């Protein structure tokens, strides 16, 4: 199994959150690696579950910022902000 990681956020207490991708399966998920005093046991979290968690800390904001960069520069003019532009 090959996992690619991109760090989203590292907290001052040592916790780390990564955007992760299992290259073999094509699955994308969040990997949380807590600091050692918290137990240090890493967990993988489905992206939707991660974004729906309460708290919306800096790790959530960074994931949303990163997702936002995927559409940067592709401006679509739309007079109605509620109108869907997807097929």
Helices and strands as residue ranges (DSSP letters): E 3-10, E 16-22, E 27-33, G 36-38, E 43-46, H 47-52, H 58-69
